[in-house]
Amino acid sequence: MADLKKLPPEDDGRTVADMNVEGFKWYRPKNDTYEAERKKLRELNITPRERRAMIKGALSVMLPVALGVMLCVAAVFMIAYFWLR
């Protein structure tokens, strides 16, 4: 039989290090404004169709910019490739 003193201690719920670090996706501010903002968003009662329309609008604005940046990067690589060849 194993000695009870050699067993690891159980998790008692104490916090050794606070992992609530700003910038992480699970970060929660200490104040109540975060919950208030979430409540306001829930009260908007946006339908799935409206949500998809918002996402489509945001993507239609960002996509041309992203494609332009990708084309510029590709052009720089092509110029460097032919120049250093």
KENUVEX-472136 format. One record per atom (N, C-alpha, C): residue in three letters; atom name; x, y, z. Coordinates in nm, 3 decimals, decimal comma, always signed. Example, Ala and Ser with C-alpha at 12.3 -4.5 7.8 and 13.67 -1.06 7.14 Angstrom:
2
{ALA; N; {+1,319; -0,569; +0,780}};
{ALA; CA; {+1,230; -0,450; +0,780}};
{ALA; C; {+1,320; -0,330; +0,780}};
{SER; N; {+1,285; -0,225; +0,708}};
{SER; CA; {+1,367; -0,106; +0,714}};
{SER; C; {+1,290; +0,003; +0,787}};
This chain:
85
{MET; N; {+0,083; -0,118; +0,000}};
{MET; CA; {+0,000; +0,000; +0,000}};
{MET; C; {+0,087; +0,125; +0,000}};
{ALA; N; {+0,042; +0,226; -0,069}};
{ALA; CA; {+0,118; +0,350; -0,077}};
{ALA; C; {+0,104; +0,429; +0,051}};
{ASP; N; {+0,211; +0,493; +0,088}};
{ASP; CA; {+0,210; +0,577; +0,207}};
{ASP; C; {+0,133; +0,705; +0,176}};
{LEU; N; {+0,044; +0,748; +0,262}};
{LEU; CA; {-0,039; +0,866; +0,239}};
{LEU; C; {+0,044; +0,994; +0,233}};
{LYS; N; {+0,158; +0,997; +0,298}};
{LYS; CA; {+0,240; +1,117; +0,298}};
{LYS; C; {+0,310; +1,137; +0,164}};
{LYS; N; {+0,324; +1,033; +0,084}};
{LYS; CA; {+0,393; +1,043; -0,043}};
{LYS; C; {+0,299; +1,082; -0,158}};
{LEU; N; {+0,170; +1,081; -0,136}};
{LEU; CA; {+0,076; +1,118; -0,241}};
{LEU; C; {+0,080; +1,268; -0,266}};
{PRO; N; {+0,060; +1,312; -0,391}};
{PRO; CA; {+0,060; +1,457; -0,419}};
{PRO; C; {-0,062; +1,524; -0,357}};
{PRO; N; {-0,048; +1,650; -0,317}};
{PRO; CA; {-0,162; +1,720; -0,259}};
{PRO; C; {-0,270; +1,745; -0,365}};
{GLU; N; {-0,392; +1,743; -0,321}};
{GLU; CA; {-0,503; +1,768; -0,413}};
{GLU; C; {-0,517; +1,918; -0,439}};
{ASP; N; {-0,583; +1,951; -0,547}};
{ASP; CA; {-0,608; +2,091; -0,580}};
{ASP; C; {-0,711; +2,145; -0,482}};
{ASP; N; {-0,672; +2,247; -0,407}};
{ASP; CA; {-0,765; +2,304; -0,310}};
{ASP; C; {-0,824; +2,435; -0,359}};
{GLY; N; {-0,797; +2,474; -0,483}};
{GLY; CA; {-0,858; +2,592; -0,541}};
{GLY; C; {-0,781; +2,721; -0,521}};
{ARG; N; {-0,669; +2,717; -0,452}};
{ARG; CA; {-0,591; +2,838; -0,431}};
{ARG; C; {-0,521; +2,878; -0,561}};
{THR; N; {-0,506; +3,009; -0,581}};
{THR; CA; {-0,438; +3,060; -0,698}};
{THR; C; {-0,292; +3,083; -0,665}};
{VAL; N; {-0,205; +3,015; -0,737}};
{VAL; CA; {-0,062; +3,032; -0,717}};
{VAL; C; {-0,013; +3,149; -0,800}};
{ALA; N; {-0,056; +3,156; -0,925}};
{ALA; CA; {-0,019; +3,266; -1,014}};
{ALA; C; {-0,142; +3,307; -1,093}};
{ASP; N; {-0,168; +3,437; -1,099}};
{ASP; CA; {-0,284; +3,487; -1,173}};
{ASP; C; {-0,256; +3,478; -1,322}};
{MET; N; {-0,333; +3,397; -1,392}};
{MET; CA; {-0,314; +3,378; -1,535}};
{MET; C; {-0,401; +3,470; -1,618}};
{ASN; N; {-0,465; +3,568; -1,556}};
{ASN; CA; {-0,548; +3,665; -1,625}};
{ASN; C; {-0,458; +3,777; -1,677}};
{VAL; N; {-0,390; +3,751; -1,791}};
{VAL; CA; {-0,291; +3,843; -1,845}};
{VAL; C; {-0,353; +3,916; -1,964}};
{GLU; N; {-0,339; +4,049; -1,964}};
{GLU; CA; {-0,394; +4,128; -2,073}};
{GLU; C; {-0,328; +4,089; -2,204}};
{GLY; N; {-0,408; +4,066; -2,306}};
{GLY; CA; {-0,357; +4,024; -2,435}};
{GLY; C; {-0,389; +3,879; -2,465}};
{PHE; N; {-0,411; +3,799; -2,363}};
{PHE; CA; {-0,452; +3,661; -2,386}};
{PHE; C; {-0,599; +3,657; -2,420}};
{LYS; N; {-0,641; +3,553; -2,493}};
{LYS; CA; {-0,781; +3,548; -2,537}};
{LYS; C; {-0,878; +3,525; -2,422}};
{TRP; N; {-0,829; +3,474; -2,310}};
{TRP; CA; {-0,918; +3,449; -2,196}};
{TRP; C; {-0,913; +3,563; -2,095}};
{TYR; N; {-0,849; +3,676; -2,128}};
{TYR; CA; {-0,836; +3,788; -2,036}};
{TYR; C; {-0,972; +3,846; -2,001}};
{ARG; N; {-0,997; +3,864; -1,875}};
{ARG; CA; {-1,119; +3,928; -1,826}};
{ARG; C; {-1,079; +4,045; -1,736}};
{PRO; N; {-1,120; +4,167; -1,772}};
{PRO; CA; {-1,088; +4,281; -1,686}};
{PRO; C; {-1,149; +4,263; -1,547}};
{LYS; N; {-1,087; +4,328; -1,448}};
{LYS; CA; {-1,134; +4,315; -1,311}};
{LYS; C; {-1,264; +4,390; -1,287}};
{ASN; N; {-1,289; +4,497; -1,364}};
{ASN; CA; {-1,408; +4,578; -1,339}};
{ASN; C; {-1,532; +4,516; -1,405}};
{ASP; N; {-1,646; +4,575; -1,381}};
{ASP; CA; {-1,772; +4,521; -1,430}};
{ASP; C; {-1,809; +4,573; -1,569}};
{THR; N; {-1,727; +4,656; -1,630}};
{THR; CA; {-1,762; +4,711; -1,761}};
{THR; C; {-1,766; +4,603; -1,868}};
{TYR; N; {-1,684; +4,500; -1,853}};
{TYR; CA; {-1,682; +4,391; -1,951}};
{TYR; C; {-1,818; +4,322; -1,954}};
{GLU; N; {-1,869; +4,288; -1,838}};
{GLU; CA; {-1,999; +4,221; -1,832}};
{GLU; C; {-2,110; +4,312; -1,880}};
{ALA; N; {-2,100; +4,442; -1,851}};
{ALA; CA; {-2,202; +4,537; -1,897}};
{ALA; C; {-2,203; +4,545; -2,049}};
{GLU; N; {-2,084; +4,546; -2,109}};
{GLU; CA; {-2,077; +4,550; -2,255}};
{GLU; C; {-2,134; +4,423; -2,316}};
{ARG; N; {-2,102; +4,309; -2,257}};
{ARG; CA; {-2,156; +4,182; -2,307}};
{ARG; C; {-2,309; +4,182; -2,298}};
{LYS; N; {-2,361; +4,235; -2,190}};
{LYS; CA; {-2,507; +4,239; -2,172}};
{LYS; C; {-2,571; +4,329; -2,277}};
{LYS; N; {-2,507; +4,442; -2,307}};
{LYS; CA; {-2,561; +4,531; -2,410}};
{LYS; C; {-2,564; +4,462; -2,545}};
{LEU; N; {-2,459; +4,386; -2,576}};
{LEU; CA; {-2,455; +4,316; -2,704}};
{LEU; C; {-2,563; +4,209; -2,711}};
{ARG; N; {-2,588; +4,141; -2,600}};
{ARG; CA; {-2,693; +4,039; -2,600}};
{ARG; C; {-2,831; +4,100; -2,616}};
{GLU; N; {-2,849; +4,223; -2,566}};
{GLU; CA; {-2,979; +4,288; -2,574}};
{GLU; C; {-3,010; +4,343; -2,712}};
{LEU; N; {-2,913; +4,345; -2,802}};
{LEU; CA; {-2,937; +4,395; -2,937}};
{LEU; C; {-3,029; +4,302; -3,015}};
{ASN; N; {-3,032; +4,175; -2,979}};
{ASN; CA; {-3,117; +4,076; -3,045}};
{ASN; C; {-3,092; +4,073; -3,196}};
{ILE; N; {-2,969; +4,050; -3,234}};
{ILE; CA; {-2,932; +4,043; -3,375}};
{ILE; C; {-2,965; +3,903; -3,426}};
{THR; N; {-3,031; +3,898; -3,540}};
{THR; CA; {-3,065; +3,770; -3,599}};
{THR; C; {-2,940; +3,712; -3,668}};
{PRO; N; {-2,938; +3,582; -3,690}};
{PRO; CA; {-2,823; +3,523; -3,761}};
{PRO; C; {-2,803; +3,583; -3,901}};
{ARG; N; {-2,911; +3,618; -3,966}};
{ARG; CA; {-2,901; +3,678; -4,098}};
{ARG; C; {-2,832; +3,815; -4,090}};
{GLU; N; {-2,869; +3,894; -3,988}};
{GLU; CA; {-2,805; +4,024; -3,969}};
{GLU; C; {-2,657; +4,008; -3,933}};
{ARG; N; {-2,626; +3,910; -3,851}};
{ARG; CA; {-2,487; +3,885; -3,813}};
{ARG; C; {-2,404; +3,848; -3,935}};
{ARG; N; {-2,459; +3,761; -4,023}};
{ARG; CA; {-2,387; +3,724; -4,145}};
{ARG; C; {-2,366; +3,845; -4,235}};
{ALA; N; {-2,467; +3,934; -4,241}};
{ALA; CA; {-2,455; +4,054; -4,323}};
{ALA; C; {-2,345; +4,146; -4,268}};
{MET; N; {-2,334; +4,155; -4,136}};
{MET; CA; {-2,227; +4,236; -4,077}};
{MET; C; {-2,090; +4,178; -4,107}};
{ILE; N; {-2,077; +4,047; -4,096}};
{ILE; CA; {-1,949; +3,983; -4,125}};
{ILE; C; {-1,913; +3,999; -4,271}};
{LYS; N; {-2,012; +3,983; -4,359}};
{LYS; CA; {-1,988; +3,999; -4,503}};
{LYS; C; {-1,944; +4,142; -4,535}};
{GLY; N; {-2,005; +4,240; -4,471}};
{GLY; CA; {-1,966; +4,379; -4,492}};
{GLY; C; {-1,824; +4,407; -4,445}};
{ALA; N; {-1,789; +4,352; -4,328}};
{ALA; CA; {-1,654; +4,372; -4,276}};
{ALA; C; {-1,551; +4,305; -4,367}};
{LEU; N; {-1,581; +4,185; -4,415}};
{LEU; CA; {-1,488; +4,116; -4,504}};
{LEU; C; {-1,475; +4,187; -4,638}};
{SER; N; {-1,585; +4,244; -4,687}};
{SER; CA; {-1,580; +4,314; -4,816}};
{SER; C; {-1,493; +4,439; -4,807}};
{VAL; N; {-1,476; +4,494; -4,687}};
{VAL; CA; {-1,388; +4,609; -4,669}};
{VAL; C; {-1,243; +4,563; -4,652}};
{MET; N; {-1,222; +4,455; -4,578}};
{MET; CA; {-1,085; +4,410; -4,548}};
{MET; C; {-1,021; +4,331; -4,661}};
{LEU; N; {-1,099; +4,258; -4,738}};
{LEU; CA; {-1,043; +4,170; -4,840}};
{LEU; C; {-0,962; +4,244; -4,946}};
{PRO; N; {-1,010; +4,355; -5,004}};
{PRO; CA; {-0,927; +4,424; -5,105}};
{PRO; C; {-0,794; +4,475; -5,048}};
{VAL; N; {-0,796; +4,520; -4,923}};
{VAL; CA; {-0,672; +4,567; -4,861}};
{VAL; C; {-0,576; +4,450; -4,842}};
{ALA; N; {-0,626; +4,338; -4,794}};
{ALA; CA; {-0,541; +4,221; -4,772}};
{ALA; C; {-0,485; +4,170; -4,905}};
{LEU; N; {-0,566; +4,168; -5,009}};
{LEU; CA; {-0,517; +4,125; -5,141}};
{LEU; C; {-0,411; +4,220; -5,194}};
{GLY; N; {-0,429; +4,350; -5,173}};
{GLY; CA; {-0,330; +4,448; -5,217}};
{GLY; C; {-0,198; +4,429; -5,146}};
{VAL; N; {-0,202; +4,404; -5,017}};
{VAL; CA; {-0,078; +4,380; -4,941}};
{VAL; C; {-0,010; +4,254; -4,991}};
{MET; N; {-0,088; +4,147; -5,014}};
{MET; CA; {-0,030; +4,022; -5,062}};
{MET; C; {+0,033; +4,040; -5,200}};
{LEU; N; {-0,032; +4,116; -5,287}};
{LEU; CA; {+0,024; +4,141; -5,420}};
{LEU; C; {+0,153; +4,221; -5,411}};
{CYS; N; {+0,160; +4,319; -5,323}};
{CYS; CA; {+0,282; +4,397; -5,305}};
{CYS; C; {+0,396; +4,310; -5,253}};
{VAL; N; {+0,368; +4,224; -5,159}};
{VAL; CA; {+0,471; +4,134; -5,106}};
{VAL; C; {+0,518; +4,038; -5,216}};
{ALA; N; {+0,424; +3,986; -5,294}};
{ALA; CA; {+0,462; +3,896; -5,404}};
{ALA; C; {+0,547; +3,970; -5,507}};
{ALA; N; {+0,513; +4,096; -5,536}};
{ALA; CA; {+0,592; +4,173; -5,632}};
{ALA; C; {+0,733; +4,197; -5,580}};
{VAL; N; {+0,747; +4,226; -5,452}};
{VAL; CA; {+0,880; +4,247; -5,395}};
{VAL; C; {+0,962; +4,118; -5,405}};
{PHE; N; {+0,901; +4,005; -5,374}};
{PHE; CA; {+0,974; +3,878; -5,384}};
{PHE; C; {+1,012; +3,847; -5,528}};
{MET; N; {+0,924; +3,876; -5,622}};
{MET; CA; {+0,956; +3,851; -5,763}};
{MET; C; {+1,071; +3,940; -5,809}};
{ILE; N; {+1,067; +4,067; -5,770}};
{ILE; CA; {+1,175; +4,158; -5,808}};
{ILE; C; {+1,307; +4,111; -5,748}};
{ALA; N; {+1,304; +4,073; -5,621}};
{ALA; CA; {+1,426; +4,025; -5,556}};
{ALA; C; {+1,475; +3,896; -5,621}};
{TYR; N; {+1,384; +3,808; -5,659}};
{TYR; CA; {+1,423; +3,682; -5,722}};
{TYR; C; {+1,494; +3,707; -5,855}};
{PHE; N; {+1,435; +3,792; -5,941}};
{PHE; CA; {+1,496; +3,817; -6,071}};
{PHE; C; {+1,621; +3,902; -6,061}};
{TRP; N; {+1,629; +3,989; -5,962}};
{TRP; CA; {+1,745; +4,074; -5,945}};
{TRP; C; {+1,866; +3,993; -5,896}};
{LEU; N; {+1,842; +3,903; -5,801}};
{LEU; CA; {+1,950; +3,827; -5,741}};
{LEU; C; {+1,982; +3,698; -5,815}};
{ARG; N; {+1,919; +3,673; -5,921}};
{ARG; CA; {+1,934; +3,550; -5,997}};
{ARG; C; {+2,065; +3,537; -6,062}};
